[in-house]
Amino acid sequence: MLNGLCRLWGKVGLKLNVSKENLKKVMSLLPSLKSPTISSLSSDKWFAIESIVDAKIMRDLIPKLLEAGAEGIIEYPLNKVI
């Protein structure tokens, strides 16, 4: 459990939606622990993306994601990463 706490120190969760046409642009901007999770939405032209990123880059990352076509961006704190 302590190891899980140490792994998340300085990291946040990130969720966002992106259209199929902007998916590559948005994915090129996203760092993650391994690779972002991409899920199809009910419309086959939209995707939900989840990733774990360094909190210190969020201030610069969010405007870039918006410019690349991301929508509905949510940043949230993490309790554990196991």
C-alpha positions in Angstrom: 0.0 0.0 0.0 2.8 2.4 0.8 4.4 1.6 -2.6 1.0 2.5 -4.2 1.0 5.8 -2.4 4.5 6.6 -3.4 3.7 5.9 -7.1 0.9 8.4 -7.2 2.7 11.3 -5.4 2.5 14.3 -7.7 0.1 12.6 -10.2 -3.5 13.2 -11.1 -6.1 11.4 -13.1 -7.3 12.9 -16.4 -10.5 12.1 -18.3 -11.6 13.7 -21.5 -13.7 13.2 -24.6 -12.4 13.5 -28.2 -13.8 13.1 -31.6 -12.4 10.4 -34.0 -11.0 13.1 -36.2 -9.0 14.6 -33.3 -8.0 11.4 -31.6 -4.4 11.2 -33.0 -3.7 14.9 -32.1 -4.9 14.5 -28.6 -3.1 11.1 -28.0 0.2 12.7 -29.2 0.0 15.1 -26.2 -0.9 12.6 -23.5 1.8 11.1 -21.3 0.7 8.2 -19.0 2.0 5.5 -16.7 1.8 2.9 -19.5 -0.6 4.1 -22.1 -4.0 6.0 -22.0 -7.2 4.0 -21.8 -9.5 4.7 -24.8 -13.1 3.7 -24.7 -15.8 4.2 -27.4 -18.7 6.3 -26.5 -22.3 5.6 -27.7 -21.5 7.5 -30.9 -18.9 5.7 -33.0 -17.3 9.1 -33.8 -16.4 9.9 -30.2 -14.0 8.4 -27.6 -13.4 8.8 -23.8 -9.8 8.8 -22.8 -8.4 8.3 -19.3 -4.8 8.7 -18.2 -2.6 9.2 -15.1 -0.2 12.2 -15.6 2.1 14.4 -13.5 0.2 17.2 -11.8 2.9 19.7 -12.5 2.2 19.6 -16.3 -1.6 20.0 -16.1 -1.5 23.8 -16.3 0.3 23.7 -19.7 -1.4 20.4 -20.9 -5.1 21.4 -20.6 -4.9 24.4 -23.1 -3.0 22.2 -25.6 -5.7 19.4 -25.2 -8.4 22.0 -25.8 -6.7 23.3 -28.9 -6.3 19.8 -30.2 -10.1 19.2 -29.9 -10.5 17.6 -26.4 -13.8 18.3 -24.6 -15.2 17.7 -21.2 -11.8 17.6 -19.5 -11.8 16.4 -15.9 -8.7 16.4 -13.6 -9.1 14.4 -10.4 -6.9 13.5 -7.4 -5.7 9.9 -6.9 -5.9 7.9 -3.7 -3.9 4.8 -4.7 -2.1 3.4 -7.8 -1.6 -0.3 -7.3 
